[in-house]
Amino acid sequence: MNELVIMHNKQAVTTSLRVAEVFGKDHKHVLETISNLAAEKSAAKFFAEATYDNRGKQYPMYYMNRDGFTLLAMGFTGKKALQFKISYINAFNSMETQIKTGYVIPGSYAEALKLAASQAEQIEDMKPKALFADAVATSHTSILIGDLAKLIRQNGVDIGQNRLFAWLREHGYLIGSGDRRNMPTQRAMDLGLFDIKERTFQNPDGSVRITKTTKVTGKGQQYFINKFLQKEAV
């Protein structure tokens, strides 16, 4: 298997081509998904447009860093997909260690990835839920609460967006009533579990409208997934 993660412009990255190959996806569908993600200004920085040569013709592809891969792979489900995600995380770790320390990984990238694969095999005996939580912990990208519900559900916990909102209000993480309903409580903000994204829109009459959206931080994703996994284990 070719390298999952490579060094490009002094950064650990992977490519849309490699992701499509590993996860068994059609490359054009991967490109469409990335294009939709990159349309969001806060996510665009995780992806870089590029081209590749195929029989003398140039075709589009993307480079992506760890956070870009995390966003893209968030919707890939199934046991095999989970193991591929773990392999990618290990590959990113190996490459980033080399970049930060300046030490050359013994042998070649292929050998380093064999080591990563070996590490993945050693943790296969762990519960898939624990593996999934570890993978999510690497994300530095805030996501919507609905997306958090999908992540939790993918890991075997039966919950949807509305029930997750209700649970967060009931347990004091979101405000339960009033103008600030579903905004984070001060306790939750102090824990670093959420951030608030503000957008400004101009109405046809010239007035300005500000919307606020609650998003779950990387720390919050790990925190809540662990909460639900522990609950399921009881």
C-alpha positions in Angstrom: 0.0 0.0 0.0 1.4 3.4 -1.0 1.9 6.1 1.6 -1.3 7.3 3.3 0.3 10.6 4.4 3.1 12.5 2.6 5.0 15.7 3.3 4.0 18.6 1.1 5.2 22.1 1.6 6.7 21.1 5.0 3.3 19.8 6.2 1.8 16.4 6.7 -0.9 15.9 4.2 -2.9 13.3 2.2 -4.7 13.6 -1.1 -8.2 13.2 -2.3 -6.9 10.5 -4.7 -5.4 8.5 -1.8 -8.6 8.8 0.3 -10.8 7.7 -2.5 -8.6 4.7 -3.1 -8.3 3.6 0.6 -12.0 4.1 1.4 -13.2 2.6 -1.9 -14.9 5.9 -3.0 -15.3 7.3 -6.5 -12.8 10.2 -6.8 -15.3 12.5 -8.3 -17.6 12.1 -5.3 -14.7 12.8 -3.0 -14.0 15.9 -4.9 -17.6 17.1 -4.7 -17.6 16.5 -0.9 -14.4 18.4 -0.4 -15.6 21.2 -2.7 -18.7 21.6 -0.5 -16.6 21.6 2.7 -14.1 24.1 1.3 -17.0 26.5 0.5 -17.2 27.1 4.2 -14.5 29.8 4.8 -13.4 28.4 8.2 -12.8 25.0 6.5 -11.2 26.2 3.2 -7.7 26.5 4.9 -7.6 22.7 5.4 -7.7 22.0 1.7 -5.5 23.0 -1.3 -6.5 22.5 -4.9 -4.0 20.7 -7.1 -3.8 18.6 -10.2 -2.4 15.2 -11.1 -1.2 13.8 -14.4 -3.0 10.8 -16.0 -1.7 9.8 -19.5 -0.6 13.3 -20.3 -3.8 15.0 -19.1 -4.2 17.1 -16.0 -7.1 16.3 -13.6 -8.2 18.0 -10.4 -7.4 16.8 -6.9 -7.0 18.2 -3.4 -4.3 18.1 -0.7 -5.6 18.1 2.8 -4.1 18.3 6.3 -5.1 16.3 9.4 -8.1 18.6 10.1 -9.2 18.4 6.4 -9.1 14.7 6.5 -11.0 14.6 9.8 -13.8 16.7 8.3 -13.9 14.6 5.1 -13.8 11.2 6.8 -16.4 12.2 9.4 -19.2 10.8 7.2 -17.4 7.5 6.3 -19.0 4.8 8.4 -18.5 1.1 9.1 -16.0 -1.0 10.9 -13.5 -1.0 8.0 -13.8 2.8 7.7 -13.0 3.2 11.4 -9.9 1.1 11.1 -8.8 3.2 8.0 -9.3 6.3 10.0 -7.1 5.0 12.8 -4.4 4.0 10.3 -4.5 7.6 8.9 -4.3 9.1 12.3 -1.2 7.0 13.1 0.3 7.9 9.7 -0.2 11.6 10.4 1.3 11.2 13.9 4.4 9.5 12.4 4.9 12.1 9.7 4.3 15.0 12.0 6.8 13.6 14.5 9.4 13.4 11.8 8.7 17.0 10.7 8.8 18.4 14.3 11.9 16.5 15.4 13.9 16.5 12.2 14.7 12.8 12.7 14.3 10.5 9.7 11.9 7.6 10.3 14.0 4.5 10.0 14.1 2.9 6.5 11.3 4.6 4.6 7.8 6.0 4.8 6.5 2.5 4.0 8.3 1.1 7.0 7.0 3.9 9.2 3.5 3.1 8.0 4.1 -0.6 8.7 4.9 0.4 12.3 1.7 2.5 12.4 -0.3 -0.5 11.1 1.3 -2.7 13.8 0.3 -0.2 16.4 -3.3 -0.3 15.0 -3.3 -4.1 15.2 -2.2 -3.9 18.8 -5.2 -1.7 19.7 -7.7 -3.8 17.7 -8.5 -5.6 20.9 -9.7 -2.3 22.4 -13.4 -1.5 22.2 -14.2 0.2 18.9 -15.8 3.0 20.9 -12.6 3.8 22.6 -10.7 3.9 19.3 -13.3 6.2 17.8 -13.0 8.6 20.8 -9.3 8.7 20.4 -9.6 9.5 16.7 -12.0 12.3 17.4 -9.7 13.8 20.0 -7.3 14.7 17.2 -9.8 17.1 15.6 -9.3 20.9 16.2 -12.3 21.7 14.1 -15.6 22.8 15.7 -18.7 21.1 14.4 -22.5 21.5 14.7 -24.4 19.7 17.4 -26.2 17.8 14.7 -22.9 16.5 13.4 -21.9 15.5 16.9 -25.1 13.5 17.1 -24.1 11.7 13.9 -20.7 10.9 15.3 -22.2 9.5 18.5 -24.7 7.5 16.5 -22.1 6.1 14.2 -20.4 4.7 17.3 -23.4 2.6 18.3 -25.3 5.0 20.6 -28.9 5.6 19.4 -29.4 9.3 19.6 -30.4 12.0 17.1 -30.0 15.8 16.9 -33.2 16.7 18.8 -32.6 14.2 21.6 -29.0 15.4 21.9 -30.1 19.0 22.2 -32.6 18.0 24.9 -29.9 16.0 26.7 -27.5 19.0 26.6 -30.2 21.3 28.0 -31.2 18.8 30.7 -27.7 18.4 31.9 -26.8 22.0 32.0 -24.6 22.4 29.0 -27.1 24.5 26.9 -29.5 27.2 28.1 -33.0 25.7 28.3 -35.3 28.7 27.7 -35.5 32.4 26.7 -33.8 34.3 24.0 -30.6 32.4 24.5 -32.1 29.0 24.3 -29.6 26.4 23.0 -26.7 28.7 23.6 -23.9 27.3 25.8 -24.1 27.8 29.5 -21.2 29.6 31.3 -20.2 26.4 32.8 -19.9 24.7 29.4 -17.9 27.7 28.0 -15.5 27.6 30.9 -14.9 23.9 30.1 -14.1 24.8 26.5 -16.8 22.5 25.1 -18.4 25.0 22.7 -17.7 28.1 20.7 -20.2 30.5 19.2 -20.1 31.4 15.5 -21.7 34.8 14.7 -22.9 35.8 11.2 -24.2 39.2 10.1 -26.8 39.6 7.4 -28.3 42.7 5.9 -32.0 42.6 5.5 -33.8 44.0 2.4 -34.9 47.0 4.4 -31.3 47.9 5.3 -31.4 46.6 8.9 -28.7 44.2 10.1 -29.5 40.8 11.5 -27.0 38.8 13.6 -27.3 35.0 13.9 -25.4 32.9 16.5 -24.7 29.2 16.1 -23.5 26.9 18.8 -20.6 24.7 17.7 -18.8 21.9 19.5 -15.0 22.2 19.9 -12.6 19.4 19.4 -12.3 19.1 23.2 -16.1 19.1 23.4 -16.4 16.3 20.9 -14.1 14.1 22.9 -15.8 15.1 26.1 -19.4 14.3 25.0 -18.4 11.1 23.1 -16.7 9.8 26.2 -19.8 10.7 28.3 -22.1 8.7 26.0 -19.6 5.8 25.6 -19.3 5.5 29.4 -23.1 5.6 29.7 -23.5 2.8 27.2 -20.8 0.7 29.0 -22.7 0.8 32.3 
